[in-house]
């Protein structure tokens, strides 16, 4: 099995916290879609004969694609790749794009899972983030998507904003329960380089995130969503009735995937490949039949570190059997390094499997880095 990720690098406006590759000019959108189809054809052999079980359109804002642009991408994939009849096909969307007409177009175009970038149901937070939608649109987008039959639905929320309190964050989570959303991704606000938020930090202007409040809201998230019946299957992801994101779960389980579009990454199990993050150069090189990418063959140490990085964040954790089978040279290192965090109550071992404890989830990045082989 394998997956395909397609990066749509366009947004109506720039969110203050976002460091993903995108452009707020839609001038070359049609040319970019043509380039995406060209890359899909040129790289049709990258995954061999693996069946495509997940397709994910991310960004940027994929809901900016019109009906014809979406159809040509899906037709190209189905023509050149062996797609499973039950493939999970996800599209990220902004609430302000999801009119009833748009939702019908997406459903007709083969999209069977929506990931809606809500971020907050409070206008004060959305204004601070510089989001293009408001709180009314946030709620109505979920209600209308469900009404039109999008049962496999996910929303994104961000906690730790300086405009967010523990009380207002709890109300966000209460509304999730009222809307009965089956999947939710909750991310703590982080300061990324080359963003408006990073500039505010550097110049000491505007309201800035509070680390203590961020931690408190993370605790509220885990407690409240557990109470609502959600399963925290990855640090930032929660699902009811095992409606996990199959695409992202496969990332964490190191299933091969092909990344299409500027800045997109690919992984075939032994190497990583990434496209340049420049729309005009991407379009030009593909028009000449050239793949705009670089490749790195991963060393055994890289593959071990990748395994720890992805697996430890999940409820499935790291398995000693997997290490002995695929990362033999690092088993003793791993077993030695987990002793201290186990004693501190940050990791737990159940027979063959090592997972983060509830306390360990607050320090996941630190624990993971300590288990790496330098």
KALINPE-V806925 format. One line per field, one symbol per residue. phi: phi as a letter, one per 20 degrees, with the letter a starting at -180 (. if undefined). psi: psi as a letter, one per 40 degrees, with the letter a starting at -180 (. if undefined). burial: b if it has 16 or more other ideal C-beta (glycine too) atoms within 10 Angstrom, else e. A space follows every 10 residues. Layout:
phi=???
psi=???
burial=???
This chain:
phi=.accdcedec bfbeffeedf faceeegdff fffgfffffg ffdfegemdg fedbccecam cffffegfff fffffffffd ceefgdgfcd cfbegfeeff ffffffffen fdbddeefma edfffffffm feddfffgff fffffffene fecccdccdn ffeddgffff fgfffgfffl efbbdddffc edfmcfffff ffeldmedfd fffgffffff gffffffene deebgdccbd llefffffff gfemfgbddd ofmfdcbdoc bccbefebff fgfffffemd eecccceefg fgffffffge fffdfemddf fffffdcgfd ffgffffeff fffemeccdc leddcfegff ffcgfffgff efef
psi=iiihhhhhfi idihidehei hiiehedfdd dddddddddd ddfeedebeh hheihhhaaa gdeehidddd ddddddddde ighidfhhhi hhiidedgid ddddddddee hehihhgddi ehddddddef ieiidddddd dddddddeeg dghiihihie ieehiddddd ddddddddef hdhhhhhhhi hiifiddddd ddefiihiih dddddddddd dddddddeei hgeidehhii ffgihddddd ddefhiihhh iheiiihede iiiiiighdd dddddddeeh hgiiihhhid dddddddddd ddeiedahhd dddddefdee dddddddedd dddefdiihg behhiiiddd ddfddddddd eih.
burial=ebbbbbbbbb beeebbbbee bbbeeeebbe bbbbbbbbbb eebeebbeeb ebbbbbbbbb bbbbbeeebb eebbebbeee bebeeebbbb bbbbbbbbee ebbebbeebb bbbbbbbbbb bbeebbebbe bbbbbebbbb bbebbbeeeb ebbbbbbbbb bbebeeebbe ebbebbeebe bbbbbbbbbe eeeebebeeb eeeeeeeebe eebbebbbeb bbebbeebeb bbbbbbbbbe eebbbbbbbb bbebbbbbbb bbbbebbbee ebbbbebbbe ebbebbeeee bbbeeeebee eeebbbbbbb bbbbeebbeb ebbeeebeeb eebbeebbee beeeebbbee eebbbbeeeb bbeeeebbee bbbe
